[in-house]
Amino acid sequence: MNLYPIQAGNFKLDGGAMFGVVPKSLWQRTNPADSNNMIDIAARCLLIEDGGRLILIDTGMGDKQSDKFFGYYYLWGDDSLDKSLKANGFHADDITDVFMTHLHFDHCGGSIQWNKDRTGYEPAFKNATFWSNARHWKWATNPNKREKASFLKENLLPMDESGQLKFIKTEDEQVLRNSILGFDIFFADGHTDKQMIPMIHYKDKTICFMADLLPTAGHLPLPFVMGYDTRPLLTLDEKDTFLKMAADQNFYLFLEHDAHNEIITVKHAEKGVRLNETFTCGDIFN
């Protein structure tokens, strides 16, 4: 098995929204804001090369929305999904599976693109199976008013219409062991219903793709929960469960949204689970 970080682009989000009720005087210590109160955010995806399979976890925002739409998110840097795939020796047509932790636009937008004459949409990965789960798909395609702006129909409906969409089976247990894609999955319902956190067994390590359960290293304290979460008290409990497990078992936490910290480990401390060490993807994957 080989792992590759795939940079799908960088953007900015409001720091207050990213940290909910936590005062700026606290969160700006780890996530400094600019003059517009915006903080740096990455869309760091992960490519798994395992036998004949190339599994891409999340796909970033994509590029099919309007300039007005992207203007809200202050895009920065020159990373893109295709450019990053090419830099690692791959092409979109090589991807066999696209696993979406959840269907908010900044996690799945790159899965669908304009067709050639821009009259409609098509899968950006024509040879891939797109993986979600039935409960989250229903949640996303019949969205509540709070999340409606994050579930964009142009990102979702073409997956189903293409015939390339399949669902991971969800169980009553919080962790699905050895899923059809070969890794474990931790299900979390606080941010959105049935978000999926991949737990990949790589050499002698467990690499956990943290998605929006732990957006940045600055979100390690339990009360540091995003304003975007639909059930913040549940997020708090899920973070508590996962971070204790991560500290006990020395998991390596791959941070999708932290623009400045790629992988971290955590440890038990007097005030709860806290940062232990930081790593680059090169430190762990090479």
C-alpha positions in Angstrom: 0.0 0.0 0.0 1.1 3.5 -0.8 -0.4 6.8 0.5 -0.3 10.2 -1.3 -1.5 13.6 0.0 -3.6 15.3 -2.7 -3.9 19.0 -2.4 -7.3 20.1 -3.9 -6.9 23.8 -3.1 -6.9 26.3 -0.2 -9.5 28.7 0.9 -10.5 30.7 4.0 -13.4 30.5 6.4 -14.7 32.7 9.1 -12.8 32.0 12.3 -15.8 32.5 14.5 -17.9 30.0 12.5 -15.0 27.5 12.6 -14.8 27.7 16.5 -18.4 28.2 17.5 -18.9 29.7 21.0 -15.1 29.7 21.7 -13.8 33.3 22.1 -11.4 34.6 19.4 -8.9 35.4 22.1 -8.5 31.6 22.6 -8.7 30.2 19.1 -6.5 32.8 17.4 -3.6 31.4 19.3 -3.5 28.4 17.0 -5.5 29.7 14.0 -4.7 33.4 13.5 -7.2 35.4 11.5 -6.7 38.1 8.9 -8.4 41.5 8.9 -11.7 40.0 7.7 -11.6 37.4 10.6 -10.9 34.6 8.0 -8.5 31.7 8.8 -6.5 29.5 6.5 -8.2 26.3 5.4 -6.9 23.5 3.3 -8.6 20.8 1.2 -6.0 18.1 1.8 -7.3 14.8 0.3 -5.7 11.4 0.5 -5.0 8.8 -2.3 -4.6 5.2 -1.4 -2.8 2.9 -3.8 -3.6 -0.7 -2.8 -3.1 -3.5 -5.3 -5.2 -2.6 -8.3 -7.2 0.0 -6.5 -6.7 3.8 -6.4 -9.0 5.2 -3.7 -9.4 8.9 -3.4 -10.8 10.2 -0.1 -12.7 13.5 -0.7 -12.2 15.8 -3.6 -12.4 19.4 -2.4 -14.6 22.2 -3.8 -14.0 21.6 -7.5 -14.1 24.5 -9.9 -17.5 24.6 -11.5 -19.2 27.2 -9.3 -19.4 30.9 -10.2 -16.8 33.6 -9.4 -19.3 35.0 -7.0 -19.6 31.7 -5.1 -15.8 31.3 -4.8 -15.5 35.0 -3.8 -17.0 34.1 -0.4 -14.1 31.7 0.3 -11.1 33.7 -0.7 -9.2 31.0 -2.6 -5.5 31.2 -2.2 -2.5 29.3 -3.6 -2.2 27.4 -6.8 -3.0 23.8 -5.8 -5.7 21.9 -7.6 -6.9 18.3 -7.7 -5.7 17.5 -11.2 -2.4 19.2 -10.7 -1.7 17.3 -7.4 -2.7 14.0 -9.0 -0.4 14.6 -11.9 2.5 15.6 -9.5 2.1 12.1 -7.9 2.0 10.3 -11.3 -1.7 9.8 -11.6 -4.7 11.0 -13.7 -8.3 11.4 -12.8 -9.1 8.5 -15.2 -6.9 6.2 -13.1 -9.0 6.5 -9.9 -11.1 3.4 -9.2 -13.0 4.6 -6.1 -13.9 8.0 -4.7 -14.8 7.8 -1.0 -16.7 10.9 0.3 -16.5 11.4 4.1 -19.7 13.5 3.7 -21.3 15.5 1.0 -20.8 19.2 1.9 -19.5 21.0 -1.1 -15.9 21.5 0.1 -15.6 17.7 0.5 -17.2 16.4 -2.7 -17.4 19.3 -5.2 -14.4 18.0 -7.2 -16.2 14.7 -7.9 -18.4 16.4 -10.5 -17.4 18.7 -13.3 -18.9 20.6 -16.3 -19.3 18.5 -19.4 -17.3 19.5 -22.5 -19.8 22.1 -23.8 -20.8 23.3 -20.3 -24.5 22.3 -20.8 -24.6 19.9 -17.9 -22.5 18.0 -15.5 -20.5 14.7 -15.5 -18.3 12.7 -13.1 -14.7 14.0 -12.9 -13.6 10.4 -12.4 -15.2 8.5 -15.2 -13.9 5.1 -14.2 -14.6 5.4 -10.4 -17.2 4.2 -8.1 -18.5 7.0 -5.8 -19.0 5.9 -2.2 -21.4 7.4 0.4 -23.9 5.8 2.7 -27.6 5.6 2.4 -28.5 7.5 5.5 -26.1 10.4 4.7 -27.3 10.4 1.0 -30.9 10.8 2.1 -29.9 13.5 4.6 -28.0 15.4 1.9 -30.5 15.1 -0.9 -33.4 16.2 1.4 -31.5 18.8 3.3 -32.5 20.7 6.4 -32.6 24.4 6.2 -29.4 24.8 8.2 -27.3 22.7 5.8 -29.1 23.3 2.6 -26.4 25.8 1.3 -23.7 23.1 1.8 -25.5 20.3 -0.1 -25.4 21.5 -3.7 -27.6 19.4 -6.1 -25.1 19.8 -8.9 -22.5 18.0 -6.8 -24.9 15.2 -5.8 -27.5 14.3 -8.5 -25.0 13.6 -11.3 -23.3 10.9 -9.1 -26.6 9.0 -8.9 -27.6 9.7 -12.5 -24.2 8.3 -13.8 -24.8 4.9 -12.2 -21.5 5.2 -10.4 -22.8 5.8 -6.9 -22.8 3.0 -4.3 -23.4 2.9 -0.5 -21.2 1.7 2.3 -23.3 -0.5 4.6 -23.8 1.2 8.0 -24.1 -0.9 11.1 -25.4 -0.1 14.6 -21.7 -0.1 15.8 -19.9 3.2 15.7 -16.9 1.5 14.0 -17.3 -0.6 10.8 -14.4 -2.9 10.7 -12.7 -3.8 7.4 -15.1 -2.1 5.0 -15.5 -3.1 1.4 -12.7 -0.6 0.6 -10.3 -2.3 3.1 -10.2 0.2 5.9 -12.2 0.7 9.1 -14.8 3.5 9.3 -15.8 5.6 12.3 -19.3 7.0 12.0 -19.9 10.5 13.5 -23.2 12.3 13.6 -22.5 15.6 15.3 -21.2 17.6 12.3 -23.7 16.0 9.9 -25.6 12.7 9.8 -23.3 9.7 9.3 -20.1 11.4 8.4 -17.5 8.7 7.8 -13.9 8.8 9.2 -11.6 6.4 7.4 -9.1 4.5 9.6 -6.4 3.1 7.4 -3.9 0.4 8.5 -0.6 1.4 6.9 2.5 -0.6 7.7 2.6 -0.5 11.5 0.4 2.6 11.9 -3.2 3.7 11.8 -3.8 6.7 9.7 -7.1 8.5 10.4 -8.6 10.9 7.9 -10.2 13.3 10.3 -12.5 15.3 7.9 -14.7 17.6 10.0 -14.6 15.6 13.2 -11.2 17.4 13.8 -10.8 20.1 11.2 -7.5 21.5 12.6 -5.1 20.9 15.4 -6.6 24.0 17.0 -9.8 22.0 17.5 -8.3 19.5 19.9 -9.9 20.9 23.1 -13.4 19.3 23.4 -15.4 22.5 23.5 -13.7 23.8 20.4 -16.6 22.7 18.1 -17.5 24.3 14.8 -20.6 26.5 14.4 -21.4 24.5 11.3 -22.1 21.3 13.3 -25.7 20.3 13.5 -25.4 18.6 16.8 -22.5 20.2 18.7 -23.0 18.4 22.0 -22.9 15.1 20.1 -19.7 16.2 18.3 -18.2 16.9 21.8 -18.9 13.3 22.8 -17.7 11.8 19.5 -14.5 13.8 19.7 -14.0 12.7 23.3 -14.4 9.0 22.3 -12.2 9.2 19.2 -9.4 11.3 20.7 -9.1 9.0 23.8 -8.8 6.1 21.4 -6.2 8.0 19.3 -4.1 8.7 22.4 -4.4 5.2 23.7 -3.5 3.6 20.4 -1.1 6.2 19.0 -3.2 7.0 15.9 -1.8 9.3 13.2 -4.4 12.0 12.5 -4.4 13.3 8.9 -5.9 16.8 9.0 -7.9 17.6 5.9 -8.6 21.3 6.7 -5.5 22.4 8.6 -3.4 24.4 6.2 -0.3 24.3 8.4 -0.3 21.0 10.1 -0.6 17.9 8.0 -0.5 14.9 10.5 -0.5 14.9 14.3 -0.5 12.5 17.1 -2.1 13.2 20.5 -1.5 12.3 24.1 -3.4 12.3 27.4 -2.7 15.4 29.5 -4.0 17.1 32.6 -6.7 19.0 30.7 -7.6 16.2 28.4 -6.2 14.9 25.1 -3.7 17.4 23.6 -1.2 17.7 20.8 1.8 15.3 21.0 3.8 15.6 17.8 3.3 17.1 14.3 4.5 15.5 11.1 4.5 16.2 7.4 3.0 13.6 5.1 6.5 12.9 3.8 7.6 12.0 7.3 5.0 9.3 7.5 4.4 8.1 4.0 7.9 8.0 2.5 
